[in-house]
């Protein structure tokens, strides 16, 4: 059949460092399940709007080049097929940003080191979990209407010491600005963290997570299902900050990606 021929032709998708691939394939009605194997990850696809689809995250530190992968398809009759699917990653030149913050956020005390390490481990476990369903049905949008954000991928220098690239986007927001869910999802974390202060993490399914940090108030609880545009809390200046704003970030299959790249997903 024509759909099967299209489905099993080799494919190459293109993205850039810190971007995403919205991967879609024709809907062969005889297919039972699809899974994309890439960079030691197993990423499920789901039927959505007459096609099979998923979202693949390209980490900000992924080196430019071609990365092979494999789409695995299981059919209703038990037959299984594989096809090569590659992702070509283009490089991006990110700026360097120098910031001055309280010394305790750069040279951590032993108790703060232990707390930060414990929280990092907790977050890593969250991002490594892939919910095998798509929890959203509408387009993603900015958590603050009209704000586009800045600084994703910039190389951070805190008090003269180089740190990891900025893994999110900073949105202008004075203390008390309402922060809304960028899309439907499940609250998997809602608490104060050492670096990011009052923080909310939403699981949107398929390994897609959005993070809202430095909030002055949190209005949701863990395990709660929030709808697109639901109030999550108010912006603030908690954690490691130089002033009030919203740090909005996204993790996709643990990859650090520009959250605004989600706005292009159907």
N, C-alpha and C positions, 0 to 999 in steps of 0.2 A: 504494500500500500504506500501511497505517496508520503503520508506522515511519517511512517517508519523510515523511509529513505532520508527524509530531512533530519529526523531525530538522530540517525547514526552517522551523519557526515561529520568530519572533524571540525572543531570550532576553536576560535581564538578570540578572547575578550580582552579589551584594553582598559587600563585604569592607571591612576597615578599614585604616588606615595601618599598615604593617608586618605585615599579615596575608597570607593566601593565598586563592586560589579553587581548590577542587578541582572541576574542570569535567568533567562527564560528559554523554554523549549516548547515546540508544538505539543498539544495534548493528544497523545496516542491513547485512546480509550481502553486499550488492552493492557496498558501499564498499571501496575499495582503500587509501585513505589520507585522513587528515584533518590539517589544520594551522590553528592559530589565529593570525591576524595582529593584533597589538595593540601600540601604542606603539613602532612600528618594529621589532618583534620577530616572529619566525616560530617558533611553539611547536608542536612535533609532538604529536599525540594517538596513543595506542596502544590496541589491544584488550586489555581487562583485565576478567575476571570478567563476561563477557556485555555489556560496554558499551565505548564509546570514552571514554578518560579522559586528563587531563593535569593538571598543577599550574601555576598562574600566581602569580607573586610580586608583591606590592604594596609598593613601596619605602616605608620609614618617612617619607620626605619628600614623598611624592605628595600633592598638594593634594586635599582633599575635592571630590567632584563626580562627574559622569558621563563615562565614557571609552568611546567607540565602538570596536568591533573587528569582525572579520570571520572567520567560519569557512569555510574552503575545503575542499571534499570532492571527491576524485577517485574515480570508480567503475571497476569492472573493465572495463566496455565503453568506457572512455576519456572518458566524459562528465564534465564538471566543473561543480560548482555552488557558489554562495556564499550565505551567510546572515549578517544582522547579529547580532552578539553583543556586548552592552555590559557594562561592569563599573562599578557604582556604588561609590565609595569614601567611607566615613564617616571623620570626623576623630576623633583621639584626643588628649587632653591629657596630654602626657608631663611628668614631673617634671624638675627640675634637680638635678644632683648635683655637689658641689664636692669635688675630690680634690687631695691633695698628693703629688707624686712627685718623684724626683730631677730636677734642672734639665736634665740632658742629654736627657730625654725630652720636654721642652717647647721649649727653645731648642737645637735640634740643631746640632752642629758640621758643617762642610762635608762631611767624610767620612760622618757619620751621615745627613746629608740625601741624599747620593748613594745610600747603601745603602737607606734607606727608600723613596726614589723607585723604585729598581730593583726592590725587592720588591713594591711596590704595582703596578707595571706587570706583573710576573709573575702576580700574583694576578688582576688585571683580565682578563688573557688567559685564565686558567683559567675564570673565572666567565662569560666571554663565549662559551664553548664549550658547545654543547648536544649531549649524547649522545642520539641519537634512539631510545632504548629505555628501558624501565623496569627497572632492575636489582634492585629490591626486590619482595618478594612478601608480606611480613608488615607489620603496623603499625609505625610508628616509636615509639620510647620514649626516655626520658631516658637520657643516657650514665652517670648515677650514679643507681642505684635509689632512689626516694623523694624525690629533689631536684627542686624546681620552678623554682628560679632567680629572679633579680631584675634590675631595672635596664634591661631592654630599652627602647630609645627615649629614655632619659633624656638630657637635654642636659648634656654633660660640660663642666666648668670645671676645667682643670688649672692649679694654682698661680696662680689668678686669671685665666686666659686661656680664653675660650670655645673649644670644639672641636666637632667633628661629633657627632651623637647617638650614643649607645652602641648599636652594631649587633649586640649579642649579649645573652646572659643569663649572669649570674654564678652559678655553683653552688658552694655551700660544699663544700670539700674540703681537708683537711689534706694536706701533702706526702706523696706515696706512695699516695694513694687510687687504686684501679684505675679507668681510664676505658675504657668499652666503646663499640663502634660502635653508633650509634642504629638502623642498619639495614644491609642488604647494600649494598656499593658498591665502587668502585675507588679505591685510594689514588693521588691525583694530586699530593700534596705532603706531604713529611715531613722537616722540617728546622727549624733555628733561624732565626727572623726577628727583626728589630730591635724592633718594638713588641710582638709577641705571643709572643716566646720560642720554645720548642720547640712546633711547630705541625703538626697533621695535617689535611689536607683530603681529604674523601671525595666522589667523584662518584657520585650515586645514579641518574643518568640523567634525561632530560627537562629538563636545566638545573638540577636540584636538587643543591646542595652543602651539606655540613655541615662545620663547622670546630671544632677542638678545640685550645685555646691555653693557653700558660703551663705546659706539662707539664714535669715533671722528667726524664722518660724516654720515648723513643719506641720502640715495639716492632714497627712495621710499616715496609714499604718501598714506594717508588713503583712503580706498576703492579700491586701485589698486590691481589687480590680478597679482601675481608674479608666475613665472614658477620655477620648480625645478632647483636649482643651479644659479638662477638669483642673481646679485649683489644687496645687501641691503644697503651697506655702508662700512665704514672702521673702524677697531678696534681703541680703544683709552683708555683713563683713566679718563672718566668723571663720576661724582657721587661719591659714597662712595667706594673708591678703595685704594689699597696700591701700585699699579703700573699698567701699560698697560696690558690688557688681554681682552678676550671675556668671559663674563658670559652668558652661554647658558642654558636656562631652558625650562621646559615644564609643562603645566597645562592640565590635562585631566578631564573634568567635575569638575573643580576647584581643583582637587587633585594635590599635588606637587609630581612630579615623576622625576626620572632620565631621562633626555632627550635621553641618549644613549639607553635606553630600546626601543625607537621607531625604532631603526635600525633593529630590528627583525621582523617588520611588513612586510607582503608580499605586 
